[in-house]
């Protein structure tokens, strides 16, 4: 039996990648609590993870040439960790990344770093416990003397859709990086698909680097929605949020999740 009062605590911390769904549909979050993350992976997710492992090898290397060699080697060496990945797709994502001078000369201060953010509870939270968010951010880069959180994305949604789909995730990573002592000013996405989709000539393909439209202050304002959602869950107030997110929900939309919610939570 799930103890909803522990959601968002040290014991059941929130993952940045799930925050957008949490604020839209607390029912989806509640239904997901007993699902093992390894059981819900797929070809796209595994391929993206394989690309991330190669990119991490590149940026952790002492030189560009060695980094490129280690990145390509990682695609083969790490394939067993992501059994559903498509190695050919991974190569198509990695190649233009390693050809872009902006990535080759990037000043990376952190790569695949585990970070934690603790938010104060919302005033309606019956437990009065802080809200704990923990995850692994992709990169922290320096550009023109400023530090930014960077996140590599291999999905196909438009840049506009990506910015809005990953707002809560990136706001959390930005605040978490600041809490860890990095004086970051904001976040940017690397839309890897743009290298292939737009076909623009390097080094300036359009739509690859997308700046998130918030700073540290507004990131905190955005995450107020997370605090409210956690307060509702801790109070046992679980709500449905039908809409566009149902298209990608593993529970199959209202026709499937309504009966499941009744069965599991007595709705």
C-alpha positions in Angstrom: 0.0 0.0 0.0 1.4 3.4 -1.0 2.0 5.9 1.7 1.2 9.1 -0.1 2.5 11.3 2.7 6.0 10.1 1.7 5.8 11.4 -1.9 8.5 13.9 -2.5 10.5 13.0 0.6 14.0 11.7 0.9 12.6 8.2 0.8 10.4 8.8 -2.3 12.1 11.8 -4.0 10.8 13.2 -7.2 12.6 12.9 -10.5 12.9 16.0 -12.7 11.8 14.0 -15.8 8.5 13.3 -14.2 7.6 16.8 -13.0 5.7 17.9 -16.1 3.4 14.9 -15.8 3.0 15.3 -12.1 1.6 18.8 -12.4 -0.7 17.9 -15.2 -2.1 14.6 -13.9 -1.5 13.5 -10.3 -3.3 10.3 -11.1 -0.6 9.3 -13.6 2.0 9.9 -11.0 0.1 7.9 -8.5 -0.4 5.0 -10.9 3.3 5.1 -11.8 4.6 4.8 -8.3 4.7 1.0 -8.3 6.2 0.6 -11.7 9.9 -0.2 -12.1 11.6 2.3 -14.4 13.5 -0.5 -16.1 10.1 -2.0 -17.2 8.9 1.0 -19.1 11.9 1.7 -21.3 11.7 1.5 -25.1 13.7 1.8 -28.2 13.7 5.6 -28.3 14.6 5.9 -24.6 17.3 3.4 -24.8 18.8 4.9 -27.9 18.8 8.3 -26.3 20.5 6.9 -23.2 23.2 5.3 -25.4 23.8 8.6 -27.1 24.1 10.3 -23.7 26.7 7.8 -22.6 28.8 8.5 -25.7 28.5 12.2 -25.3 29.6 11.9 -21.7 32.7 10.0 -22.7 33.5 12.7 -25.2 33.3 15.6 -22.7 35.1 13.7 -20.0 38.1 13.1 -22.2 41.3 15.3 -21.9 41.4 16.1 -25.6 39.0 16.5 -28.5 40.6 13.7 -30.6 40.6 11.3 -27.7 37.1 12.3 -26.8 35.8 11.6 -30.3 37.5 8.1 -30.2 36.1 7.3 -26.8 32.6 8.5 -27.8 32.4 6.2 -30.8 33.8 3.3 -28.7 31.2 3.9 -26.1 28.4 3.2 -28.6 29.6 -0.4 -28.8 30.8 -0.8 -25.2 27.6 0.4 -23.6 25.1 -1.1 -26.0 24.4 -4.0 -23.6 23.3 -1.6 -21.0 20.5 -0.4 -23.3 19.3 -3.5 -25.0 16.4 -1.8 -26.8 18.6 0.8 -28.4 19.1 1.2 -32.1 22.9 1.5 -32.8 22.4 2.9 -36.3 20.1 5.6 -34.9 22.6 6.3 -32.2 25.3 6.9 -34.7 23.1 9.3 -36.7 22.6 11.3 -33.5 26.2 11.2 -32.4 27.9 12.1 -35.7 26.7 15.7 -36.1 27.1 16.4 -32.4 30.8 15.5 -32.7 31.1 17.6 -35.9 29.6 20.8 -34.4 32.4 23.2 -33.3 30.2 24.5 -30.6 30.3 21.1 -28.9 33.9 20.5 -29.7 35.1 23.6 -28.0 32.5 23.6 -25.2 33.8 24.5 -21.7 32.0 21.8 -19.7 32.1 22.3 -15.9 30.0 19.2 -15.0 28.8 16.2 -16.9 26.2 13.6 -15.8 26.1 15.1 -12.3 23.7 13.9 -9.7 22.0 16.9 -8.1 19.4 17.4 -5.4 16.9 20.3 -4.9 14.9 20.8 -1.7 11.8 23.0 -1.9 9.8 24.3 1.0 6.4 22.6 1.4 3.3 24.4 0.1 1.2 26.0 2.8 -1.6 23.5 2.1 0.7 20.5 2.6 -0.6 18.5 5.6 2.8 17.0 6.3 4.9 20.1 6.5 7.7 18.2 4.9 10.1 19.7 2.3 9.8 18.6 -1.3 12.9 16.7 -2.5 13.8 16.5 -6.2 16.8 14.5 -7.3 18.2 13.6 -10.7 21.2 13.6 -13.0 21.7 16.7 -15.2 23.5 16.3 -18.5 25.9 19.2 -18.6 26.8 22.6 -17.2 28.6 24.7 -19.8 30.2 28.0 -19.7 29.3 30.5 -22.5 30.8 34.1 -22.5 31.6 33.9 -18.9 28.2 32.5 -17.8 27.2 29.0 -16.7 24.2 27.3 -18.2 22.5 23.9 -17.6 22.5 22.0 -21.0 20.3 19.0 -21.7 20.7 16.9 -24.8 17.4 15.7 -26.3 17.1 13.1 -29.1 13.3 13.3 -29.6 11.4 14.7 -32.6 9.0 17.3 -31.1 9.4 20.8 -32.4 11.6 23.2 -30.5 8.6 25.1 -29.2 7.0 21.8 -28.0 10.3 20.8 -26.3 10.7 24.0 -24.5 7.3 23.7 -23.0 7.4 19.9 -22.4 10.6 20.2 -20.4 10.0 23.4 -18.6 9.6 21.9 -15.1 12.4 19.5 -15.6 14.9 22.2 -16.7 13.7 24.6 -14.0 14.4 21.9 -11.4 17.8 21.2 -12.8 18.7 24.9 -13.0 17.7 25.5 -9.3 19.4 22.3 -8.3 22.7 23.3 -10.0 22.5 26.7 -8.2 21.9 24.9 -4.9 25.0 22.7 -5.6 27.1 25.9 -5.9 27.1 26.5 -9.6 26.2 30.1 -10.5 24.0 29.1 -13.4 21.9 31.8 -15.1 19.5 29.5 -17.0 19.1 26.4 -19.1 19.3 25.4 -22.7 18.2 22.3 -24.7 20.3 20.7 -27.4 17.7 19.4 -29.9 19.8 16.8 -31.6 17.2 16.0 -34.2 17.6 19.4 -35.7 21.0 18.4 -37.1 19.2 15.8 -39.2 15.8 17.3 -39.7 16.7 20.7 -41.0 19.8 19.8 -42.9 21.5 23.1 -42.2 25.3 23.3 -42.8 27.5 23.3 -39.8 28.5 25.1 -37.7 25.2 26.9 -37.5 22.3 24.6 -38.0 19.0 26.2 -37.1 17.0 25.1 -34.1 19.7 23.0 -32.3 20.4 25.1 -29.2 17.2 26.3 -27.5 17.3 28.7 -24.6 14.6 28.1 -21.9 12.5 31.2 -21.2 13.2 31.5 -17.5 15.8 32.7 -15.0 16.4 31.6 -11.5 13.6 33.6 -10.0 11.0 32.5 -12.5 12.2 28.9 -12.3 11.2 29.0 -8.6 7.8 30.5 -9.5 7.2 27.7 -12.1 8.1 25.0 -9.5 5.3 26.3 -7.2 3.1 24.1 -9.3 5.1 21.1 -8.2 4.7 22.1 -4.5 1.0 22.3 -4.9 0.8 18.9 -6.7 2.8 17.3 -4.0 0.7 18.8 -1.3 -2.4 17.4 -3.0 -0.9 14.0 -3.3 0.2 13.9 0.4 -3.4 14.9 1.3 -4.7 12.0 -0.7 -6.2 14.3 -3.3 -5.5 12.6 -6.6 -6.9 14.2 -9.8 -7.2 13.2 -13.4 -5.7 15.5 -16.0 -7.0 14.4 -19.4 -5.4 16.1 -22.4 -2.5 16.0 -24.8 -0.3 14.1 -22.2 -2.7 11.1 -22.5 -1.3 10.5 -26.0 2.0 9.4 -24.4 0.7 8.0 -21.1 1.6 4.3 -20.5 -1.8 3.8 -18.9 -3.6 4.3 -22.3 -5.9 7.2 -21.7 -9.1 7.5 -19.6 -10.7 4.4 -21.0 -7.9 2.4 -19.4 -6.8 4.5 -16.4 -10.3 5.2 -15.0 -10.9 1.5 -14.3 -7.4 1.1 -13.0 -7.8 4.0 -10.7 -11.0 2.6 -9.3 -9.4 -0.8 -8.8 -6.3 0.6 -7.0 -7.6 3.7 -5.2 -11.4 3.1 -4.9 -12.4 5.9 -7.3 
